[in-house]
Amino acid sequence: MLLSWLDKSLSSEEGFEQVKGYLASPLVKLVAWGLVSALLYHLVAGVRHLIMDMGIGETLEGGTKGSKIVIGVSVALILLSGVWIW
């Protein structure tokens, strides 16, 4: 759906205005925020796993601290993305 909106917005000025109207909808903003939130959490958790592959935080205590850091950073990024989207 996003690719079709991109195509429509690039095709003409009227198409751009239509897509702009779609993106102003609260439901579309909520869905976009949900998708961005999932991607941000996945990104932060992936970085944690890359760090663990280097041998950092492989113990039980390190894993617990790492998971708390992932949740904290993810919440901060998700809130910032919510401010940006809304």
C-alpha positions in Angstrom: 0.0 0.0 0.0 2.8 2.4 0.8 4.5 1.8 -2.5 1.2 2.5 -4.4 0.9 5.8 -2.4 4.4 6.7 -3.3 3.7 6.1 -6.9 0.5 8.1 -6.8 2.1 11.0 -5.0 4.9 11.2 -7.6 2.6 10.9 -10.6 0.9 14.3 -10.3 0.1 17.2 -8.0 -3.5 15.9 -7.4 -2.2 12.5 -6.5 0.2 14.1 -4.0 -2.7 16.0 -2.4 -4.8 12.8 -2.2 -1.9 10.9 -0.5 -1.4 13.8 1.9 -5.1 13.6 2.8 -4.7 9.8 3.5 -1.8 10.3 5.7 -3.6 12.9 7.8 -6.1 10.3 9.0 -5.6 9.2 12.7 -6.1 5.6 11.8 -3.3 5.7 9.2 -1.0 7.5 11.7 -1.7 4.8 14.3 -0.9 2.0 11.9 2.3 3.8 10.8 3.3 4.3 14.4 2.7 0.6 15.1 4.8 -0.4 12.2 7.6 2.0 13.1 7.5 0.8 16.7 7.9 -2.8 15.7 10.8 -1.9 13.4 12.6 0.2 16.1 12.3 -2.6 18.7 13.6 -5.1 16.2 16.5 -2.9 15.3 17.5 -2.3 19.0 17.2 -6.0 19.8 19.3 -6.8 16.8 22.0 -4.5 17.9 22.0 -6.2 21.3 22.4 -9.6 19.6 25.3 -8.3 17.5 27.0 -7.0 20.7 26.4 -10.4 22.4 28.0 -12.1 19.4 31.1 -10.1 20.2 31.1 -11.8 23.7 29.7 -8.9 25.7 26.8 -9.5 28.0 26.6 -13.3 27.5 26.1 -14.1 31.2 22.8 -14.2 32.9 23.3 -10.9 34.6 24.5 -9.3 31.4 21.5 -10.7 29.5 19.2 -9.3 32.1 20.8 -5.8 32.0 20.9 -5.9 28.2 17.2 -6.7 27.9 16.4 -3.8 30.3 18.5 -1.5 28.2 16.8 -2.7 25.0 13.4 -2.0 26.5 14.4 1.4 27.8 16.0 2.5 24.5 13.1 1.1 22.5 10.5 2.9 24.6 12.4 6.2 24.2 12.7 5.8 20.4 9.1 4.7 20.1 7.9 7.8 22.0 10.1 10.0 19.8 8.7 8.4 16.7 5.2 9.0 18.0 5.9 12.7 18.4 7.4 12.8 14.9 4.4 11.0 13.3 1.6 12.8 15.2 
